[in-house]
Structures are given as C-alpha cells and as structure tokens.
Amino acid sequence: MEKKVPNNTVTRDIKDLAAPTGNIYETTVIIAQRANQIALAEKKELAKRLEEFKGERDTMEETFENKEQIEISKYFERQPKPGLIATTEFENGELDYRIAASDGKSE
C-alpha cells in the first residue's frame, strides 16, 4: 500500500504538531529520529540495488551509458524526502514513541 506523502514542503501549524507531545521540541526530535531511520533504510536499499553493478569493470564510456543504474538513481530521487515521510507518519498517528520520564531535577 502506497502512502500519500507530499513531494514538496507543506506548511503546517506548529500547535497541531506539538499537540500529541505537548512540546514542539519533543515532536521535532521524534520526527528527526524517524527521518534518520527512513534515510538509513533507503540508503541500504539503494546500495543493495547498485551492488549488482559493482563487480563489473566498466570503462568510463560504459559507466555513463548504464541506463539501469540511471533509472534506479532517478527512482530514488523522485521519492519523498525522509523528513516529509516522517512528518506525515507522525501526523497520522503511525509512530510509536516514548517520552522519558523526568526525575524533576534541573541542572
């Protein structure tokens, strides 16, 4: 099932984003950590797909003409950015997170 994620930046109301956690900074950390997870997964998938081309000893001309590699790269470039995906997941309530309990001490 394909998620409906915008490809461009969308203006959002900070109050709406902060509502689930009660703090915009905690929300930002949650979204950033999820975006890092997504980016790492995409990087691994791209490396896996391009691995099959690694063993070949191509000349410079053959490297530029490899249409399969170009198509794979274009596919990943067209995907929504990890930050947009993470924000959409957060807004839709699809992320599970825990906020560490404070011991009441301040430094």
Phi and psi in degrees as a GROMACS rama.xvg file:
@    title "Ramachandran Plot"
@    xaxis  label "Phi"
@    yaxis  label "Psi"
@TYPE xy
-86.4169  131.277  GLU-2
-81.0963  150.033  LYS-3
-90.1138  96.5227  LYS-4
-122.263  131.121  VAL-5
-67.6838  148.284  PRO-6
-88.0421  -13.7789  ASN-7
-118.156  163.693  ASN-8
-63.4287  139.566  THR-9
-120.986  135.499  VAL-10
-73.9529  131.343  THR-11
-126.904  152.656  ARG-12
-81.5943  123.095  ASP-13
-60.2265  -36.767  ILE-14
-61.8551  -38.3824  LYS-15
-67.5546  -39.564  ASP-16
-68.5186  -36.6426  LEU-17
-78.3205  -20.1587  ALA-18
-54.533  -46.9918  ALA-19
-63.5982  -32.4426  PRO-20
-102.179  -21.2371  THR-21
84.1849  2.50069  GLY-22
-153.573  122.592  ASN-23
-63.9235  -30.629  ILE-24
-70.6714  -38.864  TYR-25
-66.0289  -40.1202  GLU-26
-60.3986  -43.8115  THR-27
-61.4682  -42.3348  THR-28
-64.0511  -42.9455  VAL-29
-61.392  -46.9258  ILE-30
-65.2091  -41.6  ILE-31
-64.4193  -41.629  ALA-32
-65.2269  -40.2019  GLN-33
-66.6552  -40.1787  ARG-34
-61.1492  -38.9562  ALA-35
-63.9567  -39.9111  ASN-36
-61.8811  -44.3974  GLN-37
-64.6477  -44.7763  ILE-38
-61.5759  -41.624  ALA-39
-63.9429  -42.0811  LEU-40
-63.818  -41.9607  ALA-41
-65.5625  -38.6358  GLU-42
-63.5529  -42.4866  LYS-43
-64.4816  -41.6004  LYS-44
-65.0192  -42.1309  GLU-45
-63.2538  -44.9681  LEU-46
-61.7249  -38.717  ALA-47
-64.2514  -43.6107  LYS-48
-67.8254  -35.8102  ARG-49
-83.5951  -10.9932  LEU-50
-59.6461  -35.6127  GLU-51
-64.7721  -21.9918  GLU-52
-89.1084  -13.9074  PHE-53
-65.2283  -39.5634  LYS-54
-69.4649  -21.1855  GLY-55
-76.4042  136.349  GLU-56
-96.034  88.015  ARG-57
-88.899  150.115  ASP-58
-79.1756  169.507  THR-59
-59.0334  -39.7957  MET-60
-64.5004  -42.0217  GLU-61
-67.1543  -34.3316  GLU-62
-62.568  -43.1559  THR-63
-71.5796  -22.1628  PHE-64
-96.8767  2.72972  GLU-65
-75.7072  96.113  ASN-66
-67.4703  -32.7845  LYS-67
-63.28  -44.8049  GLU-68
-62.348  -40.7977  GLN-69
-63.5852  -42.9242  ILE-70
-64.9577  -40.3417  GLU-71
-62.4551  -44.8905  ILE-72
-63.4809  -42.7341  SER-73
-63.7774  -37.8324  LYS-74
-58.5007  -48.097  TYR-75
-68.4238  -31.292  PHE-76
-68.1302  -31.0664  GLU-77
-79.3805  -14.9624  ARG-78
-68.5765  149.878  GLN-79
-60.9491  149.079  PRO-80
-67.6289  148.636  LYS-81
-55.3841  -36.4196  PRO-82
-64.0037  -37.4491  GLY-83
-69.6049  -39.5593  LEU-84
-63.6592  -47.055  ILE-85
-62.8913  -41.1149  ALA-86
-65.0322  -42.3324  THR-87
-63.2648  -43.1323  THR-88
-61.1194  -41.0524  GLU-89
-64.2908  -46.0976  PHE-90
-62.2743  -33.7423  GLU-91
-85.6116  0.973953  ASN-92
72.2382  26.4693  GLY-93
-91.3349  -5.08575  GLU-94
-101.054  135.725  LEU-95
-99.5591  130.977  ASP-96
-149.651  157.553  TYR-97
-124.996  139.617  ARG-98
-104.599  122.739  ILE-99
-59.9114  138.075  ALA-100
-72.1986  137.045  ALA-101
-85.5282  141.535  SER-102
-87.6431  2.22879  ASP-103
86.9593  -7.43814  GLY-104
-88.6233  141.725  LYS-105
-120.135  146.757  SER-106
